[in-house]
Amino acid sequence: MLAEKYCLKLENPTVQDFLLLRSKIGWGELDANLAEMSLNNGLFQVTIYHDGQLIGMGRVVGDGAMYFYIQDVIVDPSYQKQGLGTVLMDTIEGYLRYTARKGSTIGLLAAAGRESFYARYGYIQRPNQTMGHGMCRFV
């Protein structure tokens, strides 16, 4: 299916495409320079295009050794429910299987209601019996 309709690339999107895709899912405005620095400092990225338009993406950020963080797994709302999120995550998981070593930590923040999607890949929710709440701070 993917090969027939879509183009998968292992590269960053343009800053403009990234910002447009973020806006389509309701993520707030972001300074273009900040977005560019962030995209350029990632460890791994996967993008999906349809007719030259960015419709999905996912990234891995971190130190490339002990800590990996899955970020910006996004599918354009017009293309959701077609398995593209699974394609993105399968591609990311392939990278992590090759790169993350025993003792590494892979983290993510799931959007509300999307936890079961990531649970399929072995990600666990916090809090649980041994770990406290995951936390974040937005600047």
Phi, psi and omega per residue, in radians:
M1 nan -0.871 -3.073
L2 -1.050 -0.794 -3.072
A3 -1.125 -0.517 -3.091
E4 -1.346 -0.660 -2.994
K5 -1.925 -0.471 -2.937
Y6 -2.229 2.835 3.105
C7 -2.084 2.050 3.109
L8 -1.693 2.309 3.119
K9 -2.299 2.562 3.076
L10 -1.765 1.125 -3.135
E11 -2.645 2.818 3.097
N12 -1.177 2.567 2.950
P13 -1.312 2.945 2.976
T14 -1.181 2.756 3.113
V15 -1.032 -0.751 -3.121
Q16 -1.089 -0.760 3.116
D17 -1.124 -0.713 3.108
F18 -1.052 -0.839 -3.122
L19 -1.139 -0.660 3.113
L20 -1.155 -0.757 3.123
L21 -1.112 -0.737 3.082
R22 -1.025 -0.730 -3.108
S23 -1.177 -0.562 -3.140
K24 -1.136 -0.458 3.121
I25 -1.776 0.129 3.030
G26 1.521 0.239 3.055
W27 -1.395 2.446 -3.023
G28 -1.046 2.996 3.114
E29 -1.122 2.636 -3.115
L30 -2.462 2.401 3.092
D31 -1.062 2.312 -3.094
A32 -1.064 -0.653 3.126
N33 -1.162 -0.700 3.092
L34 -1.118 -0.758 3.116
A35 -1.067 -0.773 -3.137
E36 -1.088 -0.786 3.117
M37 -1.073 -0.742 -3.135
S38 -1.110 -0.846 3.136
L39 -1.037 -0.711 -3.100
N40 -1.254 -0.309 -3.105
N41 -1.804 0.182 3.106
G42 -1.304 2.855 3.098
L43 -1.578 -0.614 -3.051
F44 -2.714 2.557 3.111
Q45 -2.559 2.592 3.062
V46 -2.383 2.379 -3.142
T47 -2.272 2.663 3.051
I48 -2.223 2.301 -3.134
Y49 -2.101 2.584 2.987
H50 -2.276 2.113 -3.091
D51 0.895 0.721 3.100
G52 1.383 -0.005 -3.122
Q53 -1.789 2.305 3.077
L54 -1.166 2.116 3.141
I55 -2.106 -0.151 3.123
G56 -2.863 2.672 3.112
M57 -2.845 2.853 3.010
G58 -2.760 2.663 -3.104
R59 -2.410 2.820 2.947
V60 -2.163 2.274 3.066
V61 -2.137 2.916 3.110
G62 2.482 -2.819 -3.114
D63 -1.662 -0.079 3.098
G64 1.326 0.139 -3.133
A65 -2.316 -1.331 -3.108
M66 -1.566 -0.511 -3.003
Y67 -2.227 2.215 3.090
F68 -2.255 2.423 -3.092
Y69 -2.328 2.100 3.121
I70 -1.397 2.235 -3.003
Q71 -2.399 2.624 2.969
D72 0.989 0.753 2.980
V73 -1.392 1.819 -2.989
I74 -2.303 2.378 2.959
V75 -2.219 2.267 3.083
D76 -0.876 2.289 -3.116
P77 -0.918 -0.538 3.132
S78 -1.218 -0.252 -3.080
Y79 -2.051 0.123 -3.140
Q80 -1.263 2.841 3.136
K81 1.193 0.472 3.090
Q82 -2.099 0.105 3.134
G83 1.539 0.117 -3.105
L84 -1.241 -0.591 3.059
G85 -1.076 -0.673 3.098
T86 -1.142 -0.718 3.090
V87 -1.060 -0.783 3.120
L88 -1.047 -0.872 -3.106
M89 -1.176 -0.666 3.090
D90 -1.056 -0.687 3.132
T91 -1.186 -0.770 3.094
I92 -1.085 -0.781 3.139
E93 -1.092 -0.605 3.065
G94 -1.066 -0.771 3.081
Y95 -1.069 -0.798 -3.090
L96 -1.173 -0.633 3.097
R97 -1.048 -0.628 -3.119
Y98 -1.402 -0.569 -2.938
T99 -1.761 -0.791 -3.068
A100 -1.304 2.263 -3.117
R101 -1.800 2.928 3.086
K102 -0.943 2.263 -3.093
G103 1.760 -0.212 3.106
S104 -1.318 2.734 3.048
T105 -2.066 2.300 3.067
I106 -2.017 2.155 -3.104
G107 -2.165 2.915 3.034
L108 -2.874 2.805 2.976
L109 -1.988 1.957 3.133
A110 -1.384 2.465 2.999
A111 -1.152 2.630 -3.133
A112 -0.945 2.278 3.131
G113 1.520 -0.086 -3.108
R114 -1.839 0.125 -3.071
E115 -1.029 -0.705 -3.086
S116 -1.136 -0.529 3.081
F117 -1.034 -0.813 -3.114
Y118 -1.345 -0.471 3.100
A119 -1.065 -0.521 3.102
R120 -1.046 -0.417 -3.124
Y121 -1.718 0.129 3.084
G122 1.640 0.136 3.112
Y123 -1.405 2.411 -3.090
I124 -1.897 2.653 3.132
Q125 -1.462 2.625 3.014
R126 -2.091 2.504 0.076
P127 -1.384 2.835 3.014
N128 -2.564 -2.905 -3.053
Q129 -1.011 -0.574 -3.038
T130 -1.957 -0.301 -3.059
M131 -2.157 2.522 3.096
G132 -1.374 -3.007 3.122
H133 -1.120 2.444 2.910
G134 -1.231 2.586 -3.074
M135 -2.392 2.754 3.052
C136 -2.642 2.905 3.071
R137 -2.429 2.249 3.136
F138 -1.750 2.361 -3.129
V139 -1.774 nan nan
